[in-house]
């Protein structure tokens, strides 16, 4: 089953793939996995912005919203997939990938 990426995730996928010359299938799969997690993180964030970070359970106890945990897990998955790509992030402040 193929999950469609959001416009923002697709744009980010293309930018990273181009900048880091990710052309092999394994790298593309890892990058796609990272972008799917990016979308999941955004979806969870949208829920939290609407419903708040905390909810009350049936006993009126304040609890962390389940979407907060989902956002955290999605962020971890995204970062792990990006880390698995073995990108040399130390070169971000020099060379062709430097931020200006």
C-alpha positions in Angstrom: 0.0 0.0 0.0 1.4 3.4 -1.0 0.8 6.4 1.2 0.6 9.7 -0.6 2.8 12.4 0.7 1.5 15.9 1.5 2.6 18.8 -0.8 5.0 20.0 1.9 6.5 16.5 2.4 6.9 16.0 -1.3 8.6 19.3 -1.7 11.0 18.5 1.2 11.6 15.0 -0.3 12.6 16.4 -3.6 14.8 19.0 -2.1 16.7 16.5 0.1 17.0 13.9 -2.6 18.4 16.6 -5.0 20.8 18.2 -2.5 22.2 14.9 -1.2 21.9 13.1 -4.6 19.8 10.2 -3.2 19.2 8.0 -6.2 19.4 4.5 -4.9 16.2 2.7 -4.0 17.2 2.0 -0.4 17.9 5.7 0.1 14.7 6.8 -1.5 12.8 4.3 0.6 14.4 5.7 3.8 13.7 9.3 2.7 10.1 8.4 1.9 9.7 6.8 5.3 11.1 9.9 6.9 8.6 12.1 4.9 5.7 9.8 5.9 6.7 10.3 9.5 6.9 14.0 8.9 3.3 14.0 7.6 2.2 11.9 10.6 3.9 14.4 12.9 2.1 17.3 11.2 -1.3 15.5 11.5 -0.8 14.9 15.2 0.3 18.6 15.6 -2.9 19.7 13.9 -5.0 17.6 16.3 -3.1 19.1 19.3 -3.6 22.6 18.0 -7.4 22.0 17.8 -8.0 19.9 20.9 -5.1 20.9 23.2 -2.2 19.0 24.6 -4.2 17.7 27.6 -7.5 15.8 27.8 -9.5 14.6 30.7 -10.2 10.9 31.2 -13.5 9.4 32.4 -12.4 10.1 36.0 -11.8 13.8 35.2 -8.0 13.3 35.5 -5.8 15.4 33.3 -3.8 13.3 30.8 -1.5 13.9 27.9 -3.5 13.8 24.6 -2.7 10.6 22.7 -1.8 12.7 19.7 1.1 14.1 21.7 2.6 10.7 22.0 2.0 10.1 18.3 3.7 13.3 17.4 6.7 12.3 19.5 6.9 8.8 18.0 6.6 10.2 14.5 9.4 12.7 15.1 11.6 9.8 16.4 10.8 7.7 13.4 11.6 10.6 11.0 14.9 11.4 12.7 15.9 7.7 12.7 15.1 7.3 9.0 17.1 10.5 8.2 20.0 9.3 10.4 19.9 5.9 8.6 20.6 7.8 5.3 24.1 8.6 6.7 24.0 12.2 5.6 27.0 14.2 6.7 25.2 16.9 8.6 28.4 18.3 10.0 29.0 19.9 6.6 25.9 22.0 6.8 27.8 25.1 7.9 30.4 24.8 5.1 30.4 23.7 1.5 27.4 23.4 -1.0 24.9 22.6 1.7 25.7 25.6 3.9 22.8 27.7 5.1 23.2 31.4 4.1 
